[in-house]
Amino acid sequence: MEGSGSPRFRKLHFPVGLWINSPRKHFAKLGRRWPSAISVKSTTSSDAASLHEAPSAPSSSLSNSTPSLASPSPSPSPSPAFLRPRPAGPQSRTKRISQLFLRGRSNSDRDRAVGERERELWASSVAPSAHHYLPVASSSAPGLIKIYGDAFASGANYRSLLANIHSTSRQLIAQVITRYTEREREETEDAVIQKHSPEDFLLCDVIGKPVQQPDGAIKWETECRRGVAPWECPLMLVDMWRPKDGFERRFEIYRKEDYEREEREREKDREREGESHQGVRWRRSRMSSGGGLEEAERGHRGRNTELRRSISDMNLSLRRRQGNHVSNESRGTGNRPNNGGGAQDRKNIVSMINPQPGEVRASRAEAKVGWTNQPAEEEKHYSNCDLEVMSQSLILPPTDRPYFLLLQGYDQSKDFVLYIMAGFTHVFGRKPTVKEREKDRERERKGKRPLKVDTFLSAPDILVRHLLVRRDAAVPETPKGHALMRPFRGGAVTHNGVTVYRETVLKPGDVVGLGDHFLFLYRDPRVTPAPPLALTLPWQADTSTPCCPSGLVDRQEALRQYLGSTEALLKFHSRHADVLLQEIISKNSSPDSGGGPLAPAFLLSIMIDHASKHLDPALTPQILLKSANLIKEIVWDNIKEFGDKHPTQNSPDQEGEINTPNVQQLSSDLRPLMFWMSNATELLNFFQVKVETMEKEWEFEAPGDPVLTADMDTCSEALAQLDDVIMHTFQQCVYHLTKTLYSLLPALLDTNPFSSDEKEKEKDGAEGDENKGEEGAVDDVSVLPPRVAGLVEVYRCSLMLSREACLSPPLTSQTFGYLFFFTNTSLLNTLLERDGLFSWSRAVQIRTNLDLVLDWLQGAGLGDIASEFMKKLSVTVNFLCIPKTRLIQSSWTSLKEEHELLSHAQLHHLLTHYKLGPTRAPPASWAPPPGTDLNGDIFESFLDHPPLILPNETPRLDLSQPIPSTELQKEVTRLRTFLWGLDQDELPANQRTRL
């Protein structure tokens, strides 16, 4: 068996898979990995030689993700540990096996197997500390071990015990109980001494490190712990495994009920966080199932039987129990020569892997008959098969939770067949580098805990966190049996052959691809019957369709339907994004482009919507910023062109009265600015919604990722550019409109609406427009006195501009609010400055003109805004309209109460300069009370204007509805044809599709 071609003559590994019982107690060939409760294969450590040969070998059985080799305890295993180095001198394989599994070898054999040279090498490989234990020179000689914990006495630190390499955990616990019982008996004389049982306590193998506190004290910080089985030997564990660099080991004792309660609480916390801890429950069930045996019945043979149990072994036993209808044969076959027994067991395994048609799980006798007719060469081939590989091929998938079946992998020695989704969330990724692990720890210190990776893949193109799958309680809104999968930023993921960038519904039968190497089939056994594959297999595809004329006709028809569709959809490739953006902006940059008032906003919205749903997430922030920059450049050019036509300072020839034709010209020149103010507002609302959606998509990404931070900065810059466009266009519009109003407002104070000329004009206007409807009456200002009509014309043109540009209602209200604020402030200051108007007759004329303007604004739907901003002007005019006889009888107090909006200085100014008559002095009742502050300014400030509040509302462009107008439909069809032409230009001439 130690020949050059023998599969058994290899490096020493812990046994997995099938165990063959034979007189010579042969072991099955040992694989590189231990099966775990989560996957069919898992990580395990090899000896020192294999560690040197393969530096990337998986961690040992003491790792967090792998069940214990020696203990089925319910706790997670400690952090990765390394096996001791292999002895320098040659060592018999039989001696090494007996050293590990205590198969009845003598102490002297075990001592020689350890060797002085091996201990020296082990001791020199790691500096011993207060918590490291070196094996003694002789395994039978006692060594000192410290047992920490206060399970017996509160405040106790540790208890030192003498033990040898064969002292079990149960024996050490019994010694600790004896020590504390004796001490308690010495301290309490006649009191009843509490009796303790070793079964009530548990010894734990704890990995951690001492940490120095700010006050100088040393505190032990636990990294992980593992319950030691009663039959395990702590000093043997110390001899075989050591913690990784920077960590130390010590043994602690707990009350078993306290330990189990803590583990249950931790497991509940982990399940609430959606993490996979099926392995913990699996180890607990194994411990509970084996804990009832008596120690005498278990012995070393029982211990080794526990060690070599695995998923494959249990599945094999299950199949045998289910399939064997013949009575069990006696174990006498174990007395045969080894070759016959081994070959027979191998035949049984192969027969279960590949049963004959119509055959139920056959018994050993039936399997033997089934193989009698096989050729000798084939029988020899199966006899030499690797039993571990065959045993691990006997896989039963889970029946109570979803799993991923590997269809294509990267490294056969590291890939598993099944990846079980034990929790409600499952993360695929790879092992992080040292720098990446340090970044995760830094985020955890900041309170931003990244998601834990459940499945580690070995391909080089797999990210640290590549794919997230959520099901059931994690996504309660999804139908039963469906899950949600979303790739992490930068992770290449396909769903049924289609590249996905965002969250997608995952159904049983779907094929998921990760990177360039991994393909998985998603199955959920709870969904019955099992749905078919979502991908059509190559031999099921209809290969005749692309070649026949009907296939070409179908593609042409589908293209025609897409080009003429009324759906708000614009499909394009990432490489055409810049060209499409330029085409949209250049052909829709003015109100007269033909696409409608909101054509740029609508076309850019459907472009960004497609990019945010179907293209690379990195493209959307770039489109947002580029579109905002292009719009800003166009608006800046329009402002410069408008400034050349309407300079800020008027020349002396232009300082005269502004008539109606000048207002019309101003309105025409303001159209481009109002057009882009309206489109920028809609785009700003749409961009804000998209950015919020992007932030939600980044919820599961690593916090503080520099790529995501850069994308967020790009989006913020795009929103800031649109803010600038809205503010500058608003500023230019209201400035030039108020500049025009400033020349027309004095007419409201000087025009006499009761003169014969004004009445005649009003009468002619009423006769000429008697057949006009209500809307025409609102738009027509000819019924007003000419000079008042010129003022109202500015309001009318402003209203028409906002309606034509489809300006949003909040921005329309703010525009007219600013115009009415300017009207109120300008007229009030002029009125207070001209004290010749402080008489009842002139006040009545002003009141009449003001009512004409307010009535027109009320009919245009602006009455509420005008009344709010022109309230103080109305109060002042109403004060001047009080009859003289009543005003003389009024006192300061009554007048102030009736006109609260007027300040003390303004009221005193009006009463002081009121025209009572040439020789009549103001009455004494008008005098303010002593101490009244009259030093305030009587004029209103133009700096108190209302601030511009940028809109933050739901976009009015509903992309879920059909295209709203025929103009937009024509423009969308033109862009679809343009993009189709770009695609055709990239194809060979014989592959192009004609319309």
Secondary structure as UniProt FT lines:
FT   TURN            4..5
FT   TURN            7..8
FT   TURN            23..24
FT   HELIX           48..53
FT   TURN            55..56
FT   TURN            61..62
FT   TURN            64..65
FT   STRAND          81..83
FT   HELIX           93..101
FT   HELIX           107..114
FT   HELIX           116..125
FT   TURN            130..131
FT   TURN            139..140
FT   STRAND          143..148
FT   TURN            154..155
FT   STRAND          158..163
FT   TURN            165..166
FT   HELIX           169..187
FT   HELIX           198..200
FT   STRAND          201..212
FT   TURN            214..215
FT   STRAND          218..227
FT   TURN            230..231
FT   HELIX           234..240
FT   STRAND          241..243
FT   TURN            245..246
FT   STRAND          248..255
FT   HELIX           256..272
FT   TURN            273..274
FT   HELIX           278..290
FT   TURN            291..292
FT   HELIX           295..307
FT   HELIX           311..323
FT   HELIX           331..335
FT   HELIX           338..353
FT   TURN            357..358
FT   HELIX           364..370
FT   TURN            371..373
FT   HELIX           376..383
FT   HELIX           387..392
FT   STRAND          403..408
FT   TURN            412..414
FT   STRAND          418..420
FT   STRAND          425..429
FT   HELIX           434..445
FT   TURN            446..447
FT   STRAND          455..456
FT   TURN            460..461
FT   STRAND          465..471
FT   HELIX           472..474
FT   TURN            476..477
FT   TURN            480..481
FT   STRAND          483..487
FT   TURN            489..490
FT   STRAND          493..495
FT   TURN            496..497
FT   STRAND          498..500
FT   STRAND          504..506
FT   TURN            508..509
FT   STRAND          511..514
FT   TURN            515..517
FT   STRAND          518..523
FT   TURN            525..526
FT   HELIX           538..540
FT   TURN            543..547
FT   HELIX           549..563
FT   HELIX           574..576
FT   HELIX           577..587
FT   TURN            591..592
FT   TURN            597..598
FT   HELIX           599..614
FT   TURN            617..618
FT   HELIX           619..645
FT   HELIX           652..654
FT   HELIX           660..697
FT   HELIX           698..700
FT   TURN            703..704
FT   HELIX           706..744
FT   TURN            745..746
FT   HELIX           747..750
FT   TURN            753..754
FT   HELIX           756..768
FT   TURN            769..771
FT   HELIX           774..779
FT   TURN            782..783
FT   HELIX           786..804
FT   TURN            805..806
FT   HELIX           809..833
FT   HELIX           835..837
FT   HELIX           840..859
FT   TURN            860..861
FT   HELIX           863..869
FT   HELIX           871..880
FT   HELIX           884..889
FT   HELIX           892..898
FT   TURN            900..901
FT   HELIX           904..912
FT   HELIX           924..926
FT   TURN            930..931
FT   HELIX           942..944
FT   TURN            959..960
FT   HELIX           966..985
FT   HELIX           989..991
//
